[in-house]
Amino acid sequence: MVPATQSMHTLNDVGTFIWQECDGRTADEVVGLLVEEFEVDDATARGDLEAFVGELTEKRMLGVE
């Protein structure tokens, strides 16, 4: 739920995993976890992470440092 827009978002398995793992971890660390968890290659994991973070940042649901 995004209070500012009063909108609700549902995450798929990959989105949920990223959401849970991105608190305090670097992008490289999350990519490594995605590779292990979902048995995908590094490029796929990185692309999924960048797309997800980009979307959440655009919607102001996630801040990136």
Secondary structure, 3 states (H helix, E strand, C coil): CECCCCECCCCCHHHHHHHHHCCCCCHHHHHHHHHHHHCCCHHHHHHHHHHHHHHHHHCCCCCCC
